[in-house]
Amino acid sequence: MTDEDVPRLYRFADVFVIAGIAELQSIVTMEAMASGLPIIAADAMALPELVHHGENGFLFPVDDAQALAAAAVTILSDEPLRRQMAKRSLEIIKAHDINKVVEQYEMLYTQMITRGPS
């Protein structure tokens, strides 16, 4: 699969679910958000920074399959909610734009250089 194929595949989905708890940055979740999907994610590691519970999806307690299933039923059975959460995913992911992130790093490095050694 090519990188160009990935966004097309996300468009076939109604929701993105990630149950893994070893997500340090979760590029795959960011890709799903940038593709306009609501997210259902385990409440662990970096995922709560991306998934704002009740806004662009739902977080569920780690290893709680019932909570995951309930979140999926809620999103999949409510088209207006799904559209609203998808829209919010697109808004939230804007803060992770590469140009904004590079700007933030440059600002931090400049502050550290200006301050000098502690």
C-alpha positions as CSV (number, residue, x, y, z in Angstrom):
1,M,0.0,0.0,0.0
2,T,1.3,3.4,-0.9
3,D,1.1,6.5,1.3
4,E,-1.3,8.0,-1.2
5,D,-3.7,5.0,-0.7
6,V,-4.0,5.6,3.1
7,P,-6.4,8.6,3.0
8,R,-8.6,6.8,0.5
9,L,-8.9,3.8,2.9
10,Y,-9.9,6.0,5.8
11,R,-12.7,7.4,3.7
12,F,-14.4,3.9,3.7
13,A,-14.7,4.0,7.5
14,D,-17.3,5.5,9.7
15,V,-15.2,5.6,12.9
16,F,-11.6,4.8,13.9
17,V,-11.0,2.5,16.9
18,I,-7.7,2.1,18.6
19,A,-7.4,-0.2,21.6
20,G,-3.6,-0.2,21.9
21,I,-2.0,1.4,24.9
22,A,1.5,1.8,23.6
23,E,0.9,5.0,21.7
24,L,3.6,7.5,22.3
25,Q,2.4,9.9,19.5
26,S,-0.2,7.8,17.6
27,I,0.4,8.9,14.0
28,V,-2.3,6.5,12.9
29,T,-4.9,8.3,15.1
30,M,-3.8,11.7,13.8
31,E,-4.2,10.3,10.2
32,A,-7.7,9.1,11.0
33,M,-8.5,12.5,12.5
34,A,-7.1,14.3,9.5
35,S,-9.3,12.1,7.4
36,G,-12.4,13.4,9.3
37,L,-13.2,10.4,11.4
38,P,-14.6,10.3,14.9
39,I,-12.2,8.3,17.2
40,I,-12.8,5.6,19.9
41,A,-9.6,5.1,21.8
42,A,-8.2,3.6,25.0
43,D,-7.7,6.1,27.7
44,A,-3.9,5.7,27.8
45,M,-0.6,7.4,26.8
46,A,-1.0,10.1,24.1
47,L,-4.5,9.1,23.1
48,P,-6.3,11.5,25.5
49,E,-4.4,14.4,24.0
50,L,-5.9,13.6,20.6
51,V,-9.3,12.3,21.6
52,H,-11.4,14.8,23.5
53,H,-14.0,12.6,25.2
54,G,-17.5,13.5,23.9
55,E,-16.2,16.0,21.4
56,N,-14.4,14.1,18.6
57,G,-15.0,10.7,19.9
58,F,-14.8,8.6,23.1
59,L,-12.2,7.3,25.4
60,F,-12.7,4.0,27.1
61,P,-10.9,2.5,30.1
62,V,-8.1,0.1,29.1
63,D,-9.3,-3.5,28.7
64,D,-13.0,-2.5,29.0
65,A,-14.5,-4.1,25.9
66,Q,-18.0,-3.3,27.0
67,A,-17.2,0.4,27.2
68,L,-15.5,0.2,23.7
69,A,-18.6,-1.5,22.3
70,A,-21.0,1.0,23.9
71,A,-19.0,3.9,22.4
72,A,-19.1,2.2,19.0
73,V,-22.9,1.7,19.2
74,T,-23.4,5.3,20.3
75,I,-21.4,6.7,17.3
76,L,-22.6,4.3,14.7
77,S,-26.2,4.7,15.6
78,D,-26.3,8.5,15.6
79,E,-25.4,10.0,12.2
80,P,-25.6,13.7,13.3
81,L,-23.3,12.9,16.3
82,R,-20.9,11.0,14.0
83,R,-20.7,14.0,11.6
84,Q,-20.3,16.5,14.5
85,M,-17.4,14.4,16.0
86,A,-15.8,14.0,12.5
87,K,-15.9,17.8,12.1
88,R,-14.3,18.3,15.5
89,S,-11.5,15.8,14.7
90,L,-10.6,18.0,11.7
91,E,-10.5,21.0,14.0
92,I,-8.5,19.4,16.8
93,I,-5.9,17.9,14.4
94,K,-5.0,21.4,13.1
95,A,-2.9,22.0,16.2
96,H,-0.7,19.1,15.1
97,D,0.1,20.6,11.6
98,I,3.8,20.1,10.9
99,N,4.4,23.8,10.4
100,K,2.8,24.7,13.7
101,V,4.8,22.0,15.5
102,V,8.1,23.2,13.9
103,E,7.2,26.8,15.0
104,Q,6.7,25.6,18.6
105,Y,10.0,23.7,18.6
106,E,11.8,26.8,17.2
107,M,10.3,29.0,19.9
108,L,11.3,26.5,22.6
109,Y,14.9,26.3,21.3
110,T,15.2,30.1,21.0
111,Q,14.0,30.4,24.6
112,M,16.5,27.9,25.8
113,I,19.4,29.5,23.8
114,T,18.4,33.0,25.1
115,R,18.3,31.8,28.7
116,G,21.7,30.0,28.5
117,P,22.8,27.3,30.8
118,S,21.1,27.0,34.2
